[in-house]
Amino acid sequence: MTKYEMLYILDADLSDEAKDALVKKFEDLVTNNGGVIEKTDRWGMKKLQYPINYKSEGYYVLMT
């Protein structure tokens, strides 16, 4: 089986509940389409290399 990684960045202004809901949504998307999630690493808040939509921080999540 081929392994993939997906790194995504969530809006830093989201509440913890909203972040959890989005992480679950992405995990469900993978599992509902036959994928297997090895692990989900929440890296937390990190500074962006350059501003995106005038924001300089984001919440990083790595899913394997």
N, C-alpha and C positions, 0 to 999 in steps of 0.2 A: 504494500500500500504506500502511495506517495504521501509524504508529509509536507504540510504547508504551514507557514506562519502568517499571521495578520497582525499588524500593528496599527492601531487607530487611536485618534486623539479626540477626546470629548471636550465640550465647552467647560471651561473652568468655573463658570458661574452656576452650573447646574447643582441642584441639591444632591445629597448622598443617595436619596431614594431614586431620583431620576437617573443618576449614574448607574446604580444597580439595575434598574429596569432596562437601560440600554445595553448593558453587558449581557443580561439574560436574553434580550431580544436577539443579539448577534449569536450567542451560543445556541439558541433554539433554531435559528436559521440554518446553522451548520448541521445540527443533529437531525432536523426534519428533512434534510436533503441527503441523508445517508452518511454524513461525516461523523468522525469521532473526535471529541475534544480531549487532548492529552492533558492540557493544563491552561489556565488563564492566569497570567501574572499581571497584577495591577501595580504599575510603576508609580502611580500617583502624580502629583502636580510637578511639572517641570517647565522650565522656561523654553519657549519656542525659539528657533534660530532666527526667525524674522516674524514680525506681526502678521497675523491672519485675521481679517475683519477687525482690525484695530485692537486685537488682544495679544498679549505677550506671554501668556501661560496657558497650558492645557493639561488635561488629565490623560495620561498615557496608559494604554492597555495592550498587552501582547497575548495573543491567543495562538496556541500550537495545536 
